[in-house]
Amino acid sequence: GFDARTVDKTLQPYLCNLCVSEQMRGRKLGKALVRCVEKITTETWGYSKLYLHVDLDNVAALNLYRSEGFKDVGFRWNPFWAGDAAEIGYFVKSYNSENR
């Protein structure tokens, strides 16, 4: 467990660089990885939100995150290092005792 009094509320968990190799796709590994990160976020660290950025042209990733309950906060980010990637969407998922 965790001691909620020790959670640093100035920090927020952020999921980044989740990748599944092409030959392993379609086996629900991405979903399993997201859920693993969610469990660590809520049960081990005691946070109530998880953030991520996703390339809005990456339909598979976008569908995964939406199906797992992540919501688009409407903020767009177009970093120079993203190359030909379109706008980057900022997403968040909030947790409560009902969806843990």
GUSE-829239 format. One line per 3 residues: their letters; for each residue x negated, z, y negated of N, C-alpha, C, CB. Coordinates in pm, whole numbers, plus 50000, padded with zeros to 5 digits. Glycine has a CB too. Example, Ala and Ser with C-alpha at 12.3 -4.5 7.8 and 13.67 -1.06 7.14 Angstrom:
// GUSE-829239
AS = 48681,50780,50569,48770,50780,50450,48680,50780,50330,48869,50905,50447 | 48715,50708,50225,48633,50714,50106,48710,50787,49997,48592,50572,50060;
END
This chain:
// GUSE-829239
GFD = 49920,50000,50117,50000,50000,50000,49915,50000,49874,50091,50117,50001 | 49981,50019,49763,49913,50020,49635,49970,50130,49550,49925,49884,49563 | 49896,50170,49451,49941,50268,49355,49977,50191,49228,49831,50379,49328;
ART = 50105,50180,49198,50150,50100,49084,50090,50148,48953,50301,50103,49076 | 50047,50272,48947,49987,50323,48823,49852,50259,48796,49971,50474,48831 | 49789,50198,48897,49657,50138,48878,49663,49988,48850,49573,50162,49000;
VDK = 49781,49928,48849,49794,49785,48823,49765,49759,48675,49936,49733,48861 | 49670,49671,48648,49634,49634,48511,49733,49529,48464,49487,49583,48502 | 49827,49568,48381,49933,49477,48334,49881,49372,48236,50044,49556,48269;
TLQ = 49755,49383,48191,49700,49279,48104,49653,49159,48186,49584,49335,48021 | 49642,49175,48316,49603,49067,48406,49726,49015,48478,49495,49115,48507 | 49722,48889,48517,49831,48830,48595,49772,48744,48705,49926,48747,48504;
PYL = 49826,48754,48827,49774,48672,48937,49805,48524,48914,49834,48717,49070 | 49709,48441,48952,49716,48298,48928,49672,48224,49054,49629,48257,48806 | 49760,48140,49106,49730,48059,49224,49667,47928,49179,49858,48033,49309;
CNL = 49548,47899,49230,49484,47773,49191,49413,47710,49310,49383,47796,49075 | 49402,47578,49303,49326,47499,49399,49375,47513,49543,49183,47538,49393 | 49505,47517,49561,49562,47516,49695,49560,47373,49747,49708,47574,49696;
CVS = 49491,47352,49857,49477,47216,49913,49498,47220,50064,49338,47157,49880 | 49562,47116,50114,49576,47096,50258,49525,46954,50285,49726,47117,50307 | 49434,46941,50379,49377,46809,50407,49487,46713,50455,49265,46819,50514;
EQM = 49467,46587,50427,49569,46487,50459,49609,46489,50606,49520,46349,50423 | 49512,46503,50696,49545,46500,50840,49620,46626,50886,49418,46485,50921 | 49623,46731,50802,49693,46854,50840,49827,46870,50768,49605,46974,50810;
RGR = 49861,46777,50683,49987,46787,50608,50107,46767,50699,49991,46684,50495 | 50220,46821,50657,50343,46811,50734,50358,46920,50838,50349,46678,50801 | 50268,47016,50837,50273,47126,50935,50310,47259,50871,50138,47140,51005;
KLG = 50354,47253,50745,50398,47371,50671,50283,47468,50641,50506,47443,50748 | 50160,47416,50639,50045,47501,50606,50046,47540,50459,49915,47429,50641 | 50085,47449,50372,50093,47481,50229,50191,47595,50205,50134,47358,50149;
KAL = 50306,47587,50269,50407,47692,50255,50353,47826,50306,50536,47654,50333 | 50284,47823,50418,50226,47946,50474,50121,48005,50379,50163,47919,50612 | 50039,47919,50319,49937,47967,50227,49999,48028,50101,49843,47852,50189;
VRC = 50101,47962,50047,50170,48015,49929,50228,48152,49962,50282,47919,49882 | 50292,48164,50076,50354,48292,50113,50251,48401,50136,50438,48274,50239 | 50135,48364,50186,50026,48461,50204,49980,48513,50067,49907,48396,50279;
VEK = 49962,48422,49972,49922,48462,49837,50030,48549,49773,49894,48337,49749 | 50156,48514,49795,50266,48594,49741,50264,48737,49797,50401,48528,49772 | 50237,48748,49924,50233,48880,49987,50121,48965,49929,50216,48866,50139;
ITT = 50005,48906,49911,49893,48978,49849,49931,49018,49706,49763,48891,49850 | 49990,48924,49632,50029,48949,49493,50121,49069,49481,50097,48825,49434 | 50224,49073,49564,50326,49177,49552,50293,49304,49629,50457,49124,49600;
ETW = 50253,49291,49754,50235,49409,49838,50099,49476,49824,50256,49371,49980 | 49995,49397,49806,49861,49456,49796,49826,49490,49652,49757,49360,49854 | 49854,49396,49561,49815,49418,49421,49926,49481,49338,49775,49286,49358;
GYS = 50052,49467,49381,50164,49529,49310,50214,49456,49187,50125,49663,49271 | 50188,49327,49178,50235,49249,49063,50374,49192,49091,50136,49136,49030 | 50446,49160,48984,50582,49109,48998,50595,48961,48964,50676,49189,48911;
KLY = 50482,48896,48927,50485,48753,48894,50360,48686,48947,50499,48731,48742 | 50374,48556,48977,50262,48473,49019,50271,48343,48940,50262,48447,49175 | 50158,48303,48883,50152,48184,48798,50071,48074,48865,50092,48218,48661;
LHV = 50098,47949,48823,50017,47835,48869,50038,47717,48777,50054,47797,49013 | 49946,47624,48782,49958,47494,48716,49967,47390,48826,49837,47465,48619 | 50042,47284,48801,50053,47176,48899,50061,47043,48825,50177,47196,48991;
DLD = 49993,46944,48878,50001,46808,48825,50142,46757,48855,49890,46713,48889 | 50215,46721,48753,50354,46679,48770,50367,46547,48845,50421,46667,48636 | 50257,46474,48862,50258,46352,48942,50237,46381,49091,50151,46257,48893;
NVA = 50200,46504,49125,50177,46542,49264,50310,46590,49321,50067,46654,49275 | 50389,46495,49367,50526,46522,49412,50530,46621,49528,50594,46392,49453 | 50438,46610,49622,50438,46702,49737,50415,46846,49690,50329,46662,49839;
ALN = 50318,46866,49603,50290,47001,49553,50407,47054,49470,50160,47002,49469 | 50460,46968,49385,50572,47007,49301,50692,47049,49386,50611,46891,49208 | 50721,46971,49489,50832,47006,49579,50807,47135,49653,50856,46893,49679;
LYR = 50683,47157,49696,50649,47281,49766,50675,47400,49675,50501,47280,49812 | 50619,47397,49556,50632,47512,49466,50778,47536,49426,50547,47492,49342 | 50850,47430,49398,50993,47446,49363,51072,47503,49481,51054,47311,49319;
SEG = 51043,47455,49603,51116,47505,49720,51085,47651,49748,51082,47420,49842 | 50971,47697,49699,50932,47837,49718,50976,47926,49602,50782,47848,49736 | 51051,47868,49507,51110,47948,49401,51034,47953,49270,51128,48083,49448;
FKD = 50929,47872,49255,50857,47868,49129,50938,47790,49026,50717,47804,49147 | 50937,47839,48903,51015,47779,48794,50920,47725,48688,51112,47882,48732 | 50954,47608,48639,50879,47544,48531,50909,47619,48402,50915,47392,48518;
VGF = 50805,47671,48336,50827,47743,48211,50830,47650,48091,50719,47848,48192 | 50809,47520,48115,50822,47421,48009,50696,47396,47929,50927,47462,47918 | 50593,47470,47954,50468,47451,47882,50391,47336,47946,50383,47581,47882;
RWN = 50335,47247,47866,50257,47135,47918,50113,47146,47871,50316,47001,47874 | 50026,47109,47960,49884,47122,47935,49819,46993,47981,49823,47245,48008 | 49739,46931,47899,49674,46806,47934,49523,46821,47912,49732,46687,47852;
PFW = 49456,46893,48002,49314,46918,47982,49230,46791,47998,49266,47024,48080 | 49123,46783,47925,49035,46666,47929,48979,46640,48068,48921,46682,47830 | 48957,46746,48146,48895,46731,48277,48992,46681,48384,48837,46863,48321;
AGD = 49121,46670,48350,49220,46626,48448,49216,46476,48472,49360,46667,48403 | 49137,46405,48393,49124,46260,48415,49256,46188,48399,49067,46233,48552 | 49293,46112,48502,49416,46032,48495,49541,46112,48528,49405,45916,48589;
AAE = 49526,46241,48556,49644,46323,48586,49735,46325,48465,49603,46467,48626 | 49862,46321,48491,49959,46331,48382,49957,46474,48330,50103,46290,48430 | 50057,46509,48258,50066,46645,48208,50063,46744,48324,50193,46664,48124;
IGY = 50010,46859,48296,50004,46966,48395,50115,47064,48363,49863,47036,48395 | 50200,47093,48461,50311,47187,48441,50268,47329,48471,50429,47149,48529 | 50322,47421,48395,50294,47564,48411,50415,47628,48476,50261,47633,48272;
FVK = 50395,47689,48591,50505,47745,48669,50483,47893,48694,50520,47670,48801 | 50592,47964,48717,50586,48107,48747,50695,48140,48849,50603,48191,48616 | 50664,48239,48929,50764,48295,49020,50767,48444,48996,50733,48260,49171;
SYN = 50887,48496,48977,50905,48639,48958,50958,48700,49087,51002,48669,48839 | 50911,48819,49116,50949,48888,49239,51023,49016,49205,50824,48918,49326 | 51114,49049,49291,51177,49180,49286,51191,49226,49430,51317,49176,49212;
SEN = 51248,49341,49451,51256,49395,49587,51340,49308,49679,51312,49534,49584 | 51428,49223,49626,51515,49140,49709,51444,49018,49765,51634,49096,49629 | 51340,48965,49696,51275,48844,49749,51132,48869,49794,51277,48735,49644;
R = 51103,48990,49832,50973,49022,49890,50981,49015,50038,50925,49160,49847;
END
